[in-house]
Structure formats: C-alpha cells, structure tokens
Amino acid sequence: MSTEYTATNNNTQRVVLKQVPGVATSDGDGVKLTRIIGSPYLDMLDPFLMLDCFESDDASDYMGGFPTHPHRGFETVTYLLNGRMRHKDSAGNEGVIESGGVQWMTAARGILHSEMPEQEEGLMKGFQLWVNLPATEKMKDPTYQEYSPEATPFETRDNGTRIRVISGETDEGTKGPVINPHTTPTYMDVTLPADTEFTQSLPAEHNAFVYVVEGTLQLTNVDGKTMSVSAKNLAILSQGEQLSVKSGDGETQFLLIAGKPLKEPVVRGGPFVMNTRAELMQAFDDYRNGKF
C-alpha cells in the first residue's frame, strides 16, 4: 500500500515533504541498479510503483539484461540517457531505444517481454518507472508506445535550460509524445546551468517528485526554508499548482515526474500488481498455465 504524504500548504507552490535515498540492488540477470521507489524508504507514491536507475560503464554490470519475464496490471516506462537497449514482447512489439528514447509499455492483462542491451561496452544509463493502472484497465489488451530521441521534444531556453519532454507540457508549450489517459503523467528530464531558476506548472492534485541525476537542486521545505537535494536522491513534493527550484553552483540534471493518484487498493507480488489478493493469485495461475 502507498504511504500518504500531506502538508499544510497555504499557497500554490509545491514544497518538499521528504527526501529519500536510493538503495543499491540488482534485478533481471544480475543487472546492478539503484532502487529509488519500491524500497524500504519509499514503498510507492501513487500511481508510481517503482523507479530504478541503472548506471555503469562496466559491461559485466548490465550485459545480462532483463530476459523474458511477465507483467500484469501496470505500465513499464524505460528511458535511456546513455546506451542502447532492445525491447521485445509477446504482443509482437520490438524496437531499440537509444539515448533520449523512451518505451512505454502497458502490460494490462498480461505480457511477456525482454529488455536486453544492444552494446558490449561503454556507459549504460537510464531509468525504469512502473506506473499503476486503474482497476478498469488492468485486464484490457496490452499496448506499446516507443519514441526515438528525435520524437521526444527537446526544449532549449535562452538561459541555457534544457528539457526533454516525454509526457506532459512545459510552461513554454513543448508537449511530450506519450499519451496516457489513466494517470495523465508529467515526465520531464531537466538540465539547468549553475545558479539557474526553473518553474513548472503541474495539476494541483497530482502526486509528484523530483529525482536529482547530477548536481544539486535547491527547493523549499515544509517550514519554508531552502533545502538542497543532492544527486541520487528523490524529493517527494506536496500538492500544489507550481514547482519552483534552483540549481546549485554547478550544472544540475533532474527528473520531474507527476501523475494522477488512483487511490485504489494495491496488492502486488513480483511482476504482478492487482487490487485484491485473489486477482494476484489468478495472475500467477494464468502465467503458469500459459495464458499470457
């Protein structure tokens, strides 16, 4: 179940409720990664079930990849900063994403898929986000969206700010290509020059967080004081209509992710996320009986 975070916030500005560190772990065939959501520090942030960061220039850390495995009841989002990775699934979808590309797979009633590196050396760096589906969508047919770096808009501002927009819309009107009517997410990769301010409007009721990839980001906490969030840390934000942040004394890169909370029961086991234990057990039975 999700942990609810609330804060008294008398204006429309979002503030930091809690800062969360990532936890080193591994998944797939021994891929080393950092788990940011889905850890003992943050179980989930409705509708976001998991966020992993994989980052290594040692091929032995990632070459095993993520061989064929099942999913049901949610969506997986893979976004690459560096490297090449091939997706293949049982619905007949297949493609390779590169730096700046994204794959948004809606597993729904069930799918088998694999994600394997398309490189034998060099830096592999990216993220996988799990987004929950409402109960009405969990048993529908799976779907798949894939966008190349050229298809994910890249906004550059006069002050040097750079934003890759996967979903949602920036305050200057750049729209991401991913369409998701269930949680209407915002997913932006923002890079700020040193000592640069950034503001972004968000739906007031959406849950949101920032994850600092590189550098240091300055935000406001619940006491109205400025706080710094350093690289490899996540900041859970209060609800509100606008986020205002500022980079530290060096270039800063961060993910800004927000989505509509579903406010439904969550029962999960491994690769399946349902609303009841009976549904979860049915998912395991269906997988064992070859119904995916």
N, C-alpha and C positions, 0 to 999 in steps of 0.2 A: 504494500500500500504506500501511497505517497505521503510525505511529510508536508503539512501545510505551513507555509510561512506567511505571516501577516504583519503589517506595520501601520501605525498611525501616520498618515502622510497627508498633511492638510493642503498640499498643493499638487500640481500635476507632475512634478518631477519624480522620476524613479530614483530610489536610493538603494544602497547595498544592505541586505538583510543578513547575509552570512557569506563568508569566504571559505571555499572548500578546496583542499589539495587533491591532486590525482594520486592514484595508487598503482604502483608497478605490478604488472601481472603478465600473463600470456594467454593466447587463445588460438583457435584454429590448430594448425600443425606447428605449434611452438613459436608462433609469432609474438615477439616481445612488444608490449604496448603499455600505455598508461590509461587506466580506467578512471574517468572523471565523474560520470553519472553511472549509478549501478554499483557503487562502492559502499563500504560501511559508513562513510561520511555523508553520502547523499544517495539514497536508495533510488529515488526518481523525482522528477519535477514535472508533474502532469502538464502536457501529454508526453514528455520526454522520458524514456525508459532507460536509456543507456547512451553514454558518449565515450568513445575510445579514441585515443590518439596513438598512432603508430609512427615511429620516427627512428630510423637507423641508417647509417651508411655501411653497416656490416651485413652483407648478404645473408649470413647464417641466421640473422635475427628475423628475417622476413621471407626467405625463399620457400619455406613450407607452405605459405599462404593459407587460404581457408578452403580446403577441399569440400566437395559436395556435402551439404547439410540442409536440414529442413527449417522452415519458419511457418508460423501461422499467427494471425491476429494483429499484426502491426506492420510498420514500414521500416525499411533499412535505407539509410542515406550514406553513400560513400563519396567523400570529397577529397581530391588529391591536391596537395601543394607541390609535391615533387615525386616523380616516378611514373610508372605505367602499370596498370592493373586490368586484367581481363575478367569480365563478368559473363557467366553462362548459367542459364536456368532451365528448368523442366518445362517452362511455357514456351520455349523456343527463342528466347531473347539472348543475344550475345553481343558484346562490344568491349572495346578497350578505352579506358579513360586515361588521360594524361594530366599534367599539372594544370590546375584550373578547371578540370572537368568534374562532372558530378553524375552519379547514378542514383535514381530514386525509385526503389522497388517496393511496391505494395504487395506484401505476401498474401494478405487476406486469408482465404480458406485453406491455403497451403501451397507451398512451392519448395522445390529443391534447387539450390544454387551453389555456385562456387565463385570465389574471387581469388585469382592467382596472379602473382607478379609476372610482368612481361619484361623483366630485366634480370640480369645476373650479377650486377654490381651497381654501385652508386647509391645515392640517397633515395630512400623511400619514406615519404612523409605524408600523412593525411589523417582523416577522421572518419569514423563511422558513428552515425547517430541513429538511435531507434526511436521511432515516433509511434505512439499508440493509435489504434483505430477505434472508433466508437463501435458499440455492440452491433449496431445495424449494418456495419460494413465488414465485420470480421469473417463472415462466411461467403463473401462475394468472390468473383473471379479475380485472380491476381493481375496486376498491371505493372508496367515498367516505363520509366522515363529516363532517357540518357541525353546529356548535353555536353558537347565538346567545349574546350576553352573558348572557342570563337563564339559559341552560343550562350555563354554565361557573361552577361554585360559587365564591362569594367569601366567604372566611373572615375575620372580623374578631375580633381578640383584645383582651382588656382593656387590654393595654399599648399599643394602637394599631397593632399589626402587622396588615397586610392581605395576604391571599394569594388570588390567583386560581388555581384548580387545573384544569389541562387534562387531565392524566393522573397517575396515582399517587394516594397518600393521605397527607394530613398526619398529624402525630403526634396531632392532636386529632380525627381521624376524617373529615375532609372528603375526599371522593373525586371525582376528575375524571371526566368523561363518556367520554373516549376509551378504547376497549378495543383493545389491541394485544397478541396472544399471542406475537408473534415476538420482541420485544425488551423487553416489559413496561416501557415507559418511565415515567419521572417527568418531568413538565413543570409547573413552578410559577413564577408571577410574584409575587415577594415585595416588599413595601414596608415598610420599618422606619422608625419615628421616630428621631430623633437618639439616639445612645448607647444602643441597644437590642440585646439579645442575641436570637439565633434559633438553634434547633436542629431538626434534621430527621433521622429515621432513613432509611437507604437500604439496599437489598440490598448486602451486603458486596462481592460480586463485580462489581457493575455499574460501568462507566466513567461518570464524572460530571464536570461542570464548572459553574461559575457565570459569568455574564456580567453585569457591572455596567452598568445602563442609566443611572442617575443617582446622584450622590453618591459615597461612598467606603465600601468594605467592608473590615473587618479580619478576617483569617484567620490561621491558623498555618502556617508553612512547614516544610519537612522538618527544619530544625535546631531546631524547637520555639520559634522566635521569632515574634512578631506581625509581620505584614506588611499593608500597605494595598494594595488593588486599586481603582483609580480608574475613573471612567466610561469606557465604550468599550473596556474590557479584559476578557479572559477568563482565568480561572484554572482550570487542569487540576488535578483533585483525585486524591489517592491513593485506593486502595480502602479500605473500612472501613465500619462499620455506622452511623456518625453523623457529621453535619456540624454544626459549631458556628461561628457567625460573629457579628460585632457591627458595627453601623453606626457611622459616624464622627460628626462634630459637626453633621451635617445629615441630613435625610431621605434614605434610600438605597433605590433600587429595583434589583432584580437578578432574573435568570432562574436557576433551579436546574433543570438537566436531567441525567438519568441514564438509562442503558439497558444491557441485557444485551449484552455483546460477542459477535459472531457467530464471530469467529476463522476467517474464510474468506478465500480469495484475492479481491482486488478489482481488477477491470480496468474502467476507465471511459474514456468518450470523450464529451464534451459532455453530452447529456441521457440517456445510457445507462450503466448500471452493472451489470456482469455478473461472472462468476467466471473466465472464460477469454477470451483474445483471439478465439477462434473464435466464441464466443457474442456478443461485442461486434460483430464484423463481420456476423454474422447479423442483429443488431438494426438495423444501418444498411441492410442489404439489405431487410429486411422493411418498414422505413419507406419506402424508395424505391419499393417495389412495392405500396404502399398497403395493407399488411396490419395497420395499427394501427386 
